[in-house]
Amino acid sequence: MRRKSVKLYTPENMLEAFYDAIRTNKLKDLHIPHSSVFYTRAAIEADTGVRYTLKHVENAMKAEGMLDDVWDISTCMYNR
C-alpha cells in the first residue's frame, strides 16, 4: 500500500493556527514544534535581538542533533 505524503506547516501565530485547525478539522496537518524550540528561539532573541522563525530554529536544532530524542506524536498517530 502506498503512503500519502502529508505536508505539515508551522505557523508563527501558533495559538490562532491551533484553534483554526480545530475549527476546520485539520489538526492532523498542523505541526507544533517541541517546547524546546520555543525556548531556544526566545533565548536567541534575548541574546541577539534577532527573531528567527520557528521552522528555522527547529531545522537548526535538528541539524545539530538536539531533537533526536524528542518523541513526535505525529509518528504515532498519522504514520501507521
Sequence and secondary structure as in RCSB ss.txt:
>XXXX:A:sequence
MRRKSVKLYTPENMLEAFYDAIRTNKLKDLHIPHSSVFYTRAAIEADTGVRYTLKHVENAMKAEGMLDDVWDIST
CMYNR
>XXXX:A:secstr
        B  SSHHHHHHHHHHTT GGGB    HHHHHHHHHHHHHHS    HHHHHHHHHHTTTTTT   HHH
HHT  
